[in-house]
Amino acid sequence: MNNVIIRKAVTGDVAVIHSILKDYGEEGLLLPRSLSELYDHLRDFFILEGQGPEAAILGVGALAICWEDLAEIRSLAVVPDQQGRHYGARLVETCLEEARSLGLGKVFTLTYVPGFFARLGFKEVDKSVLPHKVWAECLKCPKFPGCDEVAMLVEL
């Protein structure tokens, strides 16, 4: 299905976002988000949605501002039967466009798929260059302090 759009999430999307992230969270591929957290950060989320008779949410991704010049791409997920169609890359590019429009200079992600982000211009960095991320969000992670994700950064 090539007929897709990317739009900002609305409250009616939260249950589906939660379900997609929960599935990947149970596999240990990303950090699951509670319903409360999704509502709190709804404005961060983009939805990739199919059009026409089979309209459905096919992917999600969020851009979270962390500091004056730094944001994170998080909760990036494409439903399994839609992978391989460059939908994840389209969501990342949308997040990067928004970061540029907000005047941000750097965007990072923590990932288990560094090759994907490397193809989009991200470079691997030491987690120590992300102090605000480590002390804000990572403290809540069940894997802290033994994080096994790869930190990657792109300068805009």
VMD Tcl script that draws the C-alpha trace (Angstrom):
set ca {
  {0.00 0.00 0.00}
  {1.80 3.12 -1.23}
  {-1.14 5.41 -0.58}
  {-0.19 6.58 2.91}
  {-0.11 9.87 4.77}
  {1.79 11.04 7.83}
  {-0.13 13.22 10.25}
  {0.02 14.36 13.85}
  {-1.59 11.96 16.31}
  {-4.97 12.72 17.88}
  {-6.50 11.36 21.07}
  {-8.45 8.75 19.12}
  {-5.13 7.18 18.05}
  {-3.80 6.51 21.55}
  {-5.24 3.00 21.95}
  {-3.69 1.85 18.66}
  {-0.35 3.55 19.43}
  {-0.37 1.82 22.83}
  {-1.08 -1.56 21.24}
  {1.70 -1.24 18.64}
  {4.27 -0.11 21.22}
  {3.14 -2.78 23.71}
  {3.76 -5.54 21.16}
  {7.29 -4.30 20.43}
  {7.89 -3.67 24.13}
  {7.00 -7.27 24.98}
  {9.64 -8.37 22.46}
  {12.18 -6.10 24.18}
  {12.63 -4.03 21.02}
  {11.54 -0.70 22.48}
  {10.39 0.87 25.70}
  {6.64 0.40 26.15}
  {4.62 3.49 27.05}
  {1.68 3.65 29.44}
  {-1.62 5.12 28.27}
  {-1.06 8.02 30.65}
  {2.36 8.72 29.18}
  {0.98 8.56 25.63}
  {-1.71 11.11 26.46}
  {0.88 13.33 28.20}
  {3.13 13.26 25.12}
  {0.52 12.95 22.36}
  {1.78 16.10 20.62}
  {5.15 14.40 20.07}
  {3.64 11.63 17.92}
  {3.25 11.22 14.19}
  {1.02 8.57 12.63}
  {1.62 6.86 9.31}
  {-1.80 5.88 8.05}
  {-3.01 3.98 5.01}
  {-5.69 5.56 2.88}
  {-8.75 4.16 1.16}
  {-10.87 1.17 2.18}
  {-8.03 -0.40 4.18}
  {-7.27 2.76 6.18}
  {-5.36 1.86 9.32}
  {-2.45 3.05 11.40}
  {0.62 1.39 9.92}
  {3.34 3.08 11.94}
  {4.14 5.59 14.67}
  {7.06 7.72 15.74}
  {7.66 10.60 18.11}
  {9.98 13.58 18.36}
  {10.57 14.55 21.98}
  {12.39 17.79 22.76}
  {15.02 17.15 25.42}
  {16.93 20.39 25.68}
  {17.61 23.70 23.98}
  {19.23 22.15 20.92}
  {18.48 18.44 21.30}
  {15.54 16.15 20.57}
  {15.00 12.40 20.54}
  {13.25 10.20 18.03}
  {11.49 7.59 20.12}
  {8.72 5.03 19.93}
  {9.39 4.40 16.23}
  {7.47 1.33 15.11}
  {5.91 0.02 11.91}
  {3.42 -2.84 12.14}
  {5.19 -6.09 11.20}
  {3.31 -6.83 7.96}
  {4.12 -3.32 6.65}
  {7.88 -3.39 7.19}
  {10.26 -3.13 4.24}
  {8.27 -0.33 2.57}
  {10.43 2.55 3.85}
  {7.65 3.67 6.22}
  {10.06 3.88 9.15}
  {12.38 6.11 7.12}
  {9.45 8.34 6.18}
  {8.53 8.72 9.85}
  {12.14 9.56 10.77}
  {12.34 12.15 7.97}
  {9.10 13.72 9.23}
  {10.55 13.94 12.73}
  {13.74 15.50 11.37}
  {11.73 18.05 9.37}
  {9.88 19.04 12.52}
  {13.16 19.31 14.45}
  {14.53 21.66 11.78}
  {11.36 23.76 11.87}
  {11.74 24.10 15.65}
  {15.33 25.29 15.27}
  {16.90 22.21 16.82}
  {20.46 21.35 15.84}
  {20.76 17.71 16.91}
  {18.49 14.68 17.09}
  {19.38 11.38 18.72}
  {17.86 7.99 19.19}
  {18.55 4.91 21.27}
  {18.11 1.86 19.09}
  {18.65 -1.84 18.56}
  {18.76 -1.24 14.80}
  {21.76 1.06 14.26}
  {22.10 0.15 10.58}
  {18.66 1.59 9.85}
  {19.51 4.94 11.44}
  {23.01 4.97 9.90}
  {21.41 4.82 6.44}
  {19.51 7.99 7.40}
  {22.66 9.90 8.37}
  {22.85 9.13 12.10}
  {26.25 8.37 13.63}
  {26.94 6.22 16.68}
  {27.88 8.23 19.79}
  {28.72 7.42 23.37}
  {25.71 7.71 25.67}
  {27.71 10.09 27.84}
  {27.11 12.87 25.28}
  {23.41 12.65 26.17}
  {23.36 13.65 29.85}
  {19.87 15.09 29.89}
  {18.47 11.93 28.35}
  {20.27 9.65 30.78}
  {19.05 11.43 33.89}
  {15.52 12.18 32.75}
  {14.11 9.26 30.81}
  {16.62 6.47 31.30}
  {16.15 6.36 35.06}
  {12.62 5.05 34.42}
  {13.78 2.29 32.10}
  {13.81 -1.27 33.47}
  {17.17 -1.82 31.74}
  {18.89 1.09 33.55}
  {21.81 1.19 34.15}
  {22.56 -1.78 31.92}
  {21.27 -0.23 28.71}
  {22.14 -2.29 25.65}
  {20.75 0.13 23.07}
  {23.02 2.03 20.69}
  {22.99 5.83 20.93}
  {22.97 7.54 17.55}
  {22.96 11.23 16.68}
  {22.45 13.36 13.59}
  {23.33 17.02 13.30}
  {20.86 19.06 11.28}
}
mol new
graphics top color blue
foreach p $ca { graphics top sphere $p radius 0.5 }
foreach p [lrange $ca 0 end-1] q [lrange $ca 1 end] { graphics top cylinder $p $q radius 0.2 }
display resetview
